[in-house]
Amino acid sequence: MSKLWSPAVRELTPYVPGEQPREQLIKLNTNENPYPPAPGVGEVLRDFPTNHLRLYPDPDSSALREALAREHGVEVSQVFVGNGSDEVLALAFQAFFCQSRPLSLPAITYSFYPVYCRLYGIDYRTLALDDAWRVPLESLPADSGGIAFANPNAPTGHGHSRDAIAGLLERVTDCVVLVDEAYVDFGGESAVPLVDRYPNLLVTGTFSKSRSLAGLRLGYAIGSRELIEGLERVKNSFNSYPIDMLASAVGIAALQDKAHFEACREKVITTRERTRQRLERLGFEVLPSQTNFLLTRHPGQDAAQLFVGLRERGILVRHFNTEALRDFLRISIGTEDEMNHLIEALESLC
């Protein structure tokens, strides 16, 4: 640990992303889409005028925001974009949750949220999931300095309905409620239609999952103009040009091809349900999922040993070595062929 670091940096425990292996493995550990992005993305990459790269991009990312506004049926002024939803979330935590009252988080959710809290010195409190591994919306306190959760939740997979989110927003009115919809396209119900009714609602999303653009880094937020202005104030105090020209053009192309999006999304959902059934026949307990992954455990097998055994057979899944999740494996949904290999490997291990 360097003596040159500031005290705050010395005390940080950074977020640990899923492993990106160099060897050839069936990679089911980071919830990437198993299918390529829309064909128009390749056309953009092939035909992009590279001479444009000598210029700075549009600091407002107007074209991309306009495309997202059309996609979600909102005004351009209600859309914010950033380099992946992680950056958007980080800016949101700084913009809205650095205050005296503690932020409320589910005890099991996206593990980057507590990292942001420690980075920005945000006091936070956590609430346990209910007996069905669901985020307890009714228990999230109205006197919070903010509320943040993933819907559908990660890594448990359950998603609340739009009406359930509206019920939370009827009760919690004087702080920002951040709903992270990274996985919503795989079976969840988006809260975006609620933003006009509830000015304290901020919904974040990503191109990484259902749009197959994890390697590009594009994310966004949708909310009231007041919340978007708050994000813009932080962004413009940090990086005035967050979205480069190429990323913007690729993102627009991905949004335009609705047929490709729907086809890939449906394939993931179909494979997820087929895999769930096959895991259950092997004796696994599988939590219901509205995402592109399954959280599962086997009552007679050690999850850490299963993780090692799968890796030895060329398959990489995610094992969280935490008290609440150490019995579970999180399995991203791959192609049908990849999931067949997974089941065959588990049959040899169980």
ZIWOMO-V559590 format. One line per field, one symbol per residue. phi: phi as a letter, one per 30 degrees, with the letter a starting at -180 (. if undefined). burial: # if it has 24 or more other ideal C-beta (glycine too) atoms within 12 Angstrom, else .. A space follows every 10 residues. Layout:
phi=???
burial=???
This chain:
phi=.dddddeddd ddcddcdddc ddddbdcbcb hdddcddeed ddddddcddd ddddcddddc hddddddddd dcibdedccb badidddddd dddddbcdad dddcbddbae ddeddedddc iddbbcbddd dcicddedcd ddcddlbbac bddccdjdbd dddddddddd ccbcbdcccc cecddckdbd deeddddbdc cbccbbcdcd cibedcibba bbadeedddd ddddedcbad bdcdeddddd ddddddcddd eddddddddd dedddedddd ddjdcbdebc bcabcbbcdc bdddddeddd ddcibccccc dbedcddccc cddcdedddd deddddddcc
burial=.......... .......#.. ....###### #####.##.# #..#...... ......#..# #.#######. ##.#.##### ########## ########.. .######### #######.## .#.####.#. ..#####..# #..####### ########## .#.###.##. .#..###### ########## ##.##..#.# ########## ####.##### ####..##.# ##.##..... .######### #######..# #..##.###. ######.##. .#.#.##### ########.. #.#..##.## #...###### ....#.#### #####..##. ###.##..##
